[in-house]
Amino acid sequence: MKKRKMYFRLITASLMRRRSRMLVALLAIMIGATILSGLVTIYIDVPRQMGAQFRSYGANMIFTAEIYMIT
């Protein structure tokens, strides 16, 4: 148990001495988590919304390939 107590004591002392680094690291983690959350939301939500829009058109939409000849 002594080793674990000494380890936590070293970690807390290191963090207290370098508060500015700790704050910058926490800020970077928060920004990264926010960006990742936004990207995941877009990745999931955009295809769902596009599918809903295409389903609302129903069978009224016909896609054809037309070839135009220029003479």
Backbone as CSV, one residue per row, in Angstrom:
resi,resn,N_x,N_y,N_z,CA_x,CA_y,CA_z,C_x,C_y,C_z
1,MET,0.816,-1.196,0.000,0.000,0.000,0.000,0.857,1.255,0.000
2,LYS,2.070,1.144,0.492,2.951,2.310,0.550,3.322,2.801,-0.845
3,LYS,3.543,1.854,-1.768,3.934,2.241,-3.128,2.812,3.017,-3.809
4,ARG,1.601,2.556,-3.628,0.452,3.224,-4.250,0.260,4.628,-3.666
5,LYS,0.406,4.749,-2.367,0.264,6.045,-1.715,1.335,7.015,-2.192
6,MET,2.562,6.525,-2.327,3.657,7.372,-2.808,3.425,7.778,-4.266
7,TYR,2.920,6.854,-5.053,2.638,7.151,-6.468,1.602,8.277,-6.581
8,PHE,0.501,8.167,-5.869,-0.521,9.217,-5.915,-0.006,10.538,-5.377
9,ARG,0.856,10.458,-4.378,1.446,11.679,-3.827,2.331,12.374,-4.857
10,LEU,3.111,11.579,-5.600,3.953,12.151,-6.663,3.108,12.773,-7.766
11,ILE,2.056,12.093,-8.158,1.189,12.592,-9.228,0.506,13.890,-8.814
12,THR,-0.066,13.911,-7.617,-0.751,15.129,-7.182,0.216,16.290,-6.999
13,ALA,1.403,16.011,-6.499,2.394,17.081,-6.339,2.811,17.631,-7.699
14,SER,2.992,16.745,-8.666,3.367,17.182,-10.006,2.272,18.038,-10.636
15,LEU,1.029,17.619,-10.460,-0.087,18.382,-11.026,-0.237,19.741,-10.347
16,MET,0.000,19.806,-9.068,-0.130,21.076,-8.355,0.972,22.063,-8.744
17,ARG,2.150,21.545,-9.028,3.251,22.429,-9.417,3.072,22.975,-10.829
18,ARG,2.418,22.222,-11.663,2.255,22.622,-13.071,0.782,22.798,-13.405
19,ARG,0.134,23.677,-12.725,-1.294,23.894,-12.936,-1.607,24.409,-14.327
20,SER,-0.746,25.284,-14.851,-1.028,25.839,-16.182,-0.994,24.749,-17.245
21,ARG,-0.044,23.825,-17.140,0.005,22.721,-18.105,-1.226,21.827,-17.971
22,MET,-1.643,21.602,-16.742,-2.811,20.772,-16.524,-4.053,21.438,-17.124
23,LEU,-4.182,22.735,-16.942,-5.340,23.440,-17.498,-5.330,23.417,-19.018
24,VAL,-4.151,23.578,-19.613,-4.055,23.527,-21.079,-4.403,22.129,-21.583
25,ALA,-3.929,21.108,-20.886,-4.239,19.733,-21.295,-5.737,19.458,-21.176
26,LEU,-6.349,19.906,-20.098,-7.796,19.706,-19.936,-8.588,20.471,-20.985
27,LEU,-8.148,21.674,-21.291,-8.811,22.460,-22.328,-8.711,21.768,-23.687
28,ALA,-7.535,21.225,-24.003,-7.357,20.511,-25.269,-8.245,19.272,-25.334
29,ILE,-8.365,18.557,-24.237,-9.224,17.372,-24.203,-10.687,17.767,-24.387
30,MET,-11.099,18.859,-23.755,-12.487,19.314,-23.899,-12.786,19.755,-25.327
31,ILE,-11.871,20.473,-25.950,-12.080,20.906,-27.334,-12.138,19.703,-28.266
32,GLY,-11.238,18.755,-28.068,-11.242,17.546,-28.892,-12.520,16.752,-28.743
33,ALA,-13.015,16.631,-27.516,-14.262,15.898,-27.288,-15.444,16.607,-27.930
34,THR,-15.443,17.936,-27.893,-16.526,18.702,-28.516,-16.525,18.523,-30.030
35,ILE,-15.355,18.607,-30.630,-15.252,18.430,-32.088,-15.664,17.016,-32.482
36,LEU,-15.189,16.025,-31.728,-15.544,14.641,-32.034,-17.047,14.413,-31.908
37,SER,-17.650,14.984,-30.892,-19.094,14.856,-30.718,-19.851,15.481,-31.881
38,GLY,-19.419,16.649,-32.332,-20.066,17.296,-33.480,-19.932,16.483,-34.746
39,LEU,-18.744,15.931,-34.988,-18.539,15.140,-36.200,-19.363,13.856,-36.182
40,VAL,-19.459,13.218,-35.032,-20.267,11.996,-34.933,-21.735,12.317,-35.159
41,THR,-22.189,13.437,-34.624,-23.578,13.847,-34.818,-23.867,14.084,-36.295
42,ILE,-22.965,14.776,-36.972,-23.143,15.021,-38.407,-23.111,13.713,-39.178
43,TYR,-22.175,12.836,-38.840,-22.023,11.558,-39.537,-23.290,10.712,-39.425
44,ILE,-23.953,10.783,-38.285,-25.154,9.966,-38.075,-26.398,10.677,-38.590
45,ASP,-26.509,11.965,-38.383,-27.756,12.687,-38.642,-27.971,13.016,-40.116
46,VAL,-26.923,13.353,-40.854,-27.094,13.761,-42.255,-27.666,12.625,-43.115
47,PRO,-27.123,11.416,-43.069,-27.744,10.354,-43.885,-29.194,10.064,-43.483
48,ARG,-29.495,10.174,-42.184,-30.865,9.940,-41.736,-31.816,10.994,-42.303
49,GLN,-31.399,12.241,-42.282,-32.242,13.304,-42.823,-32.384,13.186,-44.337
50,MET,-31.303,12.814,-45.024,-31.399,12.639,-46.479,-32.349,11.498,-46.815
51,GLY,-32.276,10.403,-46.073,-33.190,9.282,-46.301,-34.632,9.685,-46.094
52,ALA,-34.887,10.474,-45.068,-36.258,10.931,-44.806,-36.752,11.827,-45.940
53,GLN,-35.898,12.702,-46.453,-36.294,13.580,-47.556,-36.585,12.768,-48.818
54,PHE,-35.726,11.797,-49.133,-35.957,10.985,-50.327,-37.209,10.132,-50.186
55,ARG,-37.496,9.637,-48.981,-38.718,8.862,-48.784,-39.959,9.735,-48.937
56,SER,-39.845,11.012,-48.602,-41.008,11.885,-48.731,-41.368,12.137,-50.200
57,TYR,-40.391,12.021,-51.104,-40.691,12.162,-52.523,-41.478,10.961,-53.038
58,GLY,-41.234,9.804,-52.484,-41.964,8.593,-52.879,-41.602,8.156,-54.281
59,ALA,-42.600,7.607,-54.985,-42.375,7.067,-56.328,-42.536,8.150,-57.388
60,ASN,-42.649,9.394,-57.033,-42.847,10.472,-57.993,-41.536,10.932,-58.629
61,MET,-40.455,10.372,-58.219,-39.155,10.803,-58.723,-38.605,9.729,-59.652
62,ILE,-38.260,10.118,-60.885,-37.732,9.175,-61.868,-36.385,9.704,-62.343
63,PHE,-35.379,8.846,-62.259,-34.044,9.201,-62.721,-33.800,8.537,-64.072
64,THR,-33.450,9.330,-65.056,-33.135,8.780,-66.370,-31.825,9.365,-66.855
65,ALA,-31.185,8.613,-67.713,-29.944,9.103,-68.320,-30.291,9.562,-69.730
66,GLU,-30.053,10.830,-70.020,-30.348,11.359,-71.348,-29.031,11.702,-72.027
67,ILE,-28.971,11.383,-73.300,-27.767,11.668,-74.079,-28.128,12.760,-75.094
68,TYR,-27.398,13.826,-75.083,-27.623,14.920,-76.017,-26.557,14.849,-77.106
69,MET,-27.000,14.889,-78.316,-26.054,14.869,-79.431,-25.966,16.253,-80.041
70,ILE,-24.768,16.725,-80.189,-24.549,18.047,-80.776,-24.098,17.838,-82.229
71,THR,-24.819,18.455,-83.135,-24.446,18.295,-84.545,-24.003,19.612,-85.124
